Amino acid sequence: MDNKLTRRKLDQLFGWAELHLRLSHWKGVAVALMVAATATFLSEHYGAPTMLFALLIGLSLSFLAEVPALEGGLNFTAKTVLRLGVGLLGIRLGFEDVQAIGGTSIAAVFGMVLATLLCGLVLSYAIGRKVAFGILSGGAVAVCGASAALAFSSVLPDREDREKDTVLVVISVTVLSTMAMVLYPILFQYLGYDDLQTGFLIGATIHDVAQVVGAGYSVSDDAGLTATLVKMLRVAALPVLVLAIHLMFHDSQSKKSPFPWFLILFVALAVLRSVVDVPEQIIRVVSEAARWMMVAAIAAIGLRTDLGSVLRVHPSLMVILVLETLFLLGLALLFTDYFLN
């Protein structure tokens, strides 16, 4: 009888502990979503990138990460919610749109993506950093800015400074992308490129999707459409590169890392949009859900990161991102001059 009573009490104790753990889990998620909502409001009213707002607000509230009740939820948001958001990005990619760009341009864009990633690896090695930082920075510049940085970070091996590097890359590429959104259309028109050439250059060089769309349509509708299509082609490289990086580091961790299931989701949604006439409303809803997840994830990463440690990084790391951006710009200009005239 005493044994049964003791066992019942233990079951109740562990049951309450599990329930408390779940509640604590969701507290952290709720905090990240609150930061995401605040960042979205500020972005809509002041025009700055949402992810930058979310990251900066998260960094300013990083003391909350020391609250034990929030730890599990913030970790869940920074990892699992991030992966789900990356997977849902596939709904934005239609293969028929990519085919409209033309074979030569498609090959050139993929070549620029790979060359920029390689540039990041070389520069990272040159300053004595590990390969992972080159992949993180080069991939962010080559593909789609902050979203790519988060995707690559999710499959790189866990390291003590991984989130700090991710924060640095996200801040840098967001600032560089915002500057490019303003300066590149002026530069390309000054150099005498027509609207289609300008659209190609904008789509091939600016990091974040939102800034590509903004810069392209600030020139003309034709430039905006071309820029968006070229940018989607760069996004199409994301699942392939993330899978390759996962396989590269698969055996370097203390335990075997699970297959990145979110890549299956990404490809499945892209194929679904290509073979089925998915209603535009559904595409918008899924895209918006992906955006919220990505913003919440970067907010959670900011909450879990010590701002002081980010500010103490060596300036050479930021120089790498600037050089990668200029390298990609140079490649795009060369291709346009020789093949798009």
Secondary structure as UniProt FT lines:
FT   HELIX           2..46
FT   HELIX           50..60
FT   HELIX           62..66
FT   HELIX           68..76
FT   HELIX           77..81
FT   HELIX           82..88
FT   HELIX           89..92
FT   HELIX           95..99
FT   TURN            100..101
FT   HELIX           103..126
FT   TURN            127..128
FT   HELIX           131..142
FT   TURN            143..144
FT   HELIX           145..153
FT   TURN            154..155
FT   TURN            160..161
FT   HELIX           162..190
FT   TURN            191..192
FT   HELIX           195..205
FT   HELIX           209..219
FT   HELIX           221..236
FT   HELIX           238..248
FT   TURN            249..251
FT   HELIX           261..275
FT   HELIX           280..303
FT   HELIX           307..311
FT   HELIX           315..339
//
